[in-house]
C-alpha cells in the first residue's frame, strides 16, 4: 500500500503532507495512515503542526469506489476511527495550521476544520459535497463548521453541495487568513514556523480556554482561567520573556524554548 502522507520535522515544527497523486483521494489508504500519523504526533507533540498537500488540489474528495466496499458495520468502524483521529488532532497541545493551496473537499476539509488555523490561497475552494452520493459528512465537519460559521451557513454549504471560495470562507470565520496564490506555500510555512518558535505552553493554555468555552461558554472558560494563567509563571519561557522585556522593551528578541 502506497503511503498517502508523510511527516517531516523541522526543529519544533512538524509538517504533515498529503501526497497521493493525482488528486489526493481519500479512501482505505488515508483511513489507515491518518489515524496512525495523529497517534505518532500525540506521542511526541511538536511545537506546531502544519498540514499541507502536494499536487494541483489539496484533495478532490473520497474515492467513491471505496464506499462501495462498505456496509453499515464497516462504515461505523471507519467513522468511529476517523472521529478519534480528528479528536486527537484537536487535543494536540500546540497550534495546528492547515494550508489549503487549492480545491479542498469533503474529508480533507473536515480535517482542516479540526485545526486551530486555516490558511488559504486566494483561488482555493472548499466544499462538503457528500449529497452527491447520498451521504452526510461523517468526519465531524458538519458540527465543526456550524461552530465556526453558524448553523444556517453550515446547512447551506452542506445541503447545496456547492463550492465556496476562500474570501467567502474568510468572511464566515472559517478561513483564518487568505494569501495570494503566488508564494502561498512560503507564506504558510513562514506562518507555521513563527508559531513553532512561540510560547508553546502559552498557546496550549489558549487552546484549553477555547476548548472549555466551546463546551460551556464564558463561565466554563472562566472557571479554569486563573489556574491556567498562574501556571505559566513557572515556565522558563515566561520568565525569560519577562526579563527580556524589562531589559530591551516590547520588541525584545528573547527566544522561546517551549518549556
C-alpha positions in Angstrom: 0.0 0.0 0.0 1.4 3.4 -1.0 1.7 5.8 1.9 -0.6 8.7 1.2 1.1 11.1 3.6 4.4 11.8 5.3 5.5 13.6 8.4 8.7 15.6 8.5 10.2 17.5 11.4 12.0 20.8 11.2 13.0 21.7 14.7 9.8 22.3 16.7 7.6 22.3 13.6 6.0 19.1 12.3 4.9 19.1 8.6 2.3 16.6 7.6 1.9 16.4 3.8 -0.8 14.7 1.8 0.8 13.2 -1.2 -1.3 10.7 -3.0 -1.4 11.7 -6.7 -3.1 12.6 -8.8 -5.9 14.0 -6.7 -5.1 13.0 -3.1 -8.3 11.0 -3.0 -9.4 9.8 0.5 -10.0 6.1 0.9 -8.7 2.9 2.6 -5.1 4.2 2.5 -5.8 7.5 4.2 -8.3 6.0 6.6 -5.3 3.9 7.9 -2.5 6.4 7.5 -4.1 9.5 9.1 -5.0 7.9 12.5 -1.5 6.4 12.7 0.0 9.8 11.9 -2.0 11.5 14.6 -1.1 8.9 17.2 2.6 9.5 16.3 2.2 13.2 16.8 0.3 12.8 20.0 3.1 10.6 21.4 5.7 13.2 20.6 4.0 16.5 20.2 5.7 19.2 18.1 5.6 22.9 19.0 3.4 23.5 15.9 1.9 21.3 13.2 1.4 22.3 9.6 -0.9 20.2 7.4 -0.5 20.7 3.7 -0.7 18.9 0.4 1.3 18.3 -2.8 -0.3 18.4 -6.2 -2.8 20.6 -8.0 -5.5 20.0 -5.4 -5.5 19.5 -1.6 -8.0 16.7 -2.1 -10.7 16.1 -4.7 -12.7 14.2 -2.1 -13.3 10.5 -1.3 -12.6 7.6 -3.6 -16.2 6.6 -4.2 -15.2 3.1 -5.2 -14.0 2.6 -1.6 -17.5 3.5 -0.3 -18.9 0.6 -2.4 -17.0 -1.9 -0.3 -18.5 -0.6 3.0 -21.6 -2.0 4.6 -23.2 -0.4 7.7 -20.9 -2.2 10.1 -17.7 -1.4 8.2 -18.8 2.2 7.8 -19.5 2.5 11.5 -15.9 1.3 12.3 -14.4 3.7 9.8 -16.3 6.8 11.1 -15.5 6.0 14.7 -11.8 5.7 13.9 -11.8 8.9 11.9 -13.6 10.8 14.7 -10.9 9.6 17.2 -8.3 10.8 14.7 -9.9 14.2 14.5 -10.2 14.5 18.3 -6.6 13.5 18.6 -5.7 16.3 16.2 -7.8 18.8 18.2 -6.2 17.7 21.5 -2.6 18.3 20.4 -1.1 20.8 22.9 0.3 23.0 20.1 -1.0 25.3 17.3 -2.3 23.3 14.3 -2.3 25.0 10.9 -4.0 23.8 7.7 -2.7 25.2 4.4 -5.2 25.0 1.6 -3.5 25.9 -1.7 -6.3 24.7 -3.9 -9.5 22.7 -4.0 -10.3 21.2 -0.6 -13.2 18.8 -0.5 -15.0 16.5 2.0 -12.7 14.7 4.4 -9.7 17.0 3.8 -11.9 20.0 4.5 -13.1 18.2 7.7 -9.5 17.7 8.8 -9.0 21.5 8.2 -12.0 22.2 10.4 -10.3 20.3 13.2 -7.2 22.6 13.1 -6.7 25.9 15.0 -5.9 27.9 11.9 -6.9 27.5 8.3 -4.7 29.4 5.8 -6.0 29.6 2.2 -4.7 30.6 -1.2 -7.0 33.2 -2.8 -8.1 30.8 -5.6 -8.8 27.8 -3.2 -12.3 26.5 -3.0 -14.0 24.4 -0.2 -16.9 22.1 -0.1 -18.7 19.3 1.7 -20.3 17.6 -1.4 -21.5 14.3 0.2 -25.0 15.0 -1.1 -23.8 13.7 -4.5 -23.6 10.2 -3.0 -26.5 10.5 -0.6 -24.2 10.7 2.5 -23.8 13.2 5.3 -20.2 14.5 6.0 -19.1 11.9 8.5 -15.7 13.1 9.7 -17.0 15.7 12.0 -17.3 18.5 9.6 -20.9 19.5 9.9 -20.8 20.3 13.6 -17.4 22.0 13.4 -18.5 24.1 10.5 -21.6 25.1 12.5 -19.4 26.1 15.4 -17.4 28.4 13.3 -19.8 29.7 10.7 -23.2 29.2 12.4 -25.9 26.6 11.7 -27.6 28.4 8.8 -24.4 28.7 6.8 -23.4 25.1 7.7 -26.8 23.9 6.4 -26.5 25.9 3.2 -23.0 24.7 2.5 -23.8 21.0 3.1 -27.4 21.0 1.7 -26.3 22.7 -1.5 -23.2 20.8 -2.1 -21.7 23.9 -3.7 -18.1 25.0 -3.6 -17.3 28.2 -1.7 -14.3 30.4 -2.3 -11.6 31.5 0.2 -13.0 35.0 0.6 -16.4 33.7 1.5 -15.0 31.2 3.9 -12.9 34.0 5.5 -16.0 36.2 5.9 -17.8 33.3 7.6 -15.0 32.9 10.1 -13.9 29.5 8.8 -10.6 30.5 7.0 -8.3 32.5 9.2 -6.2 34.2 6.6 -6.2 34.5 2.8 -2.9 34.8 0.9 -2.1 35.4 -2.8 -1.6 32.2 -4.8 1.9 33.2 -5.7 4.1 32.5 -2.8 1.3 30.8 -0.8 3.4 27.8 0.3 6.2 30.0 1.5 3.7 32.2 3.4 2.1 29.3 5.1 5.4 27.8 6.1 6.6 31.2 7.5 3.3 31.4 9.5 3.8 27.9 10.9 7.5 28.5 11.7 6.6 31.6 13.6 4.1 29.8 15.8 6.5 26.9 16.3 9.0 29.4 17.7 6.5 31.0 20.1 5.5 30.3 23.7 4.2 26.7 23.2 2.8 26.3 26.7 1.0 29.7 26.5 -0.5 28.6 23.2 -1.6 25.4 24.9 -3.4 27.4 27.6 -5.2 29.4 24.9 -6.4 26.2 23.2 -7.7 24.8 26.5 -9.6 28.1 27.2 -11.2 27.9 23.8 -12.0 24.2 24.3 -13.8 25.0 27.6 -15.6 27.9 26.0 -16.9 25.7 23.2 -18.1 23.2 25.8 -19.7 25.6 28.3 -19.3 29.2 27.2 -17.6 32.0 29.2 -18.4 30.5 32.6 -16.6 27.3 31.8 -13.6 29.1 30.5 -13.5 31.5 33.4 -13.6 28.5 35.8 -10.2 27.3 34.6 -8.5 30.6 33.6 -6.9 31.6 36.9 -5.1 28.3 37.3 -4.0 28.1 33.7 -2.6 31.7 33.7 -0.9 31.3 37.1 0.7 28.0 36.0 2.5 29.8 33.2 4.6 31.8 35.7 6.6 28.7 36.4 7.6 28.2 32.8 11.1 29.1 31.5 9.6 30.9 28.5 7.6 33.4 30.6 10.5 34.1 33.0 12.9 34.6 30.1 10.5 36.8 28.2 9.8 39.0 31.2 13.5 39.5 31.7 13.9 40.3 28.0 11.0 42.8 28.1 12.4 44.6 31.2 15.8 44.9 29.7 15.0 45.6 26.0 11.4 46.6 25.9 8.4 45.1 24.0 10.5 44.4 20.9 12.9 42.1 22.7 14.1 39.0 20.8 14.3 36.6 23.7 13.8 33.1 22.1 11.0 30.8 23.4 12.0 27.2 24.0 8.6 25.7 24.5 9.1 24.9 28.2 
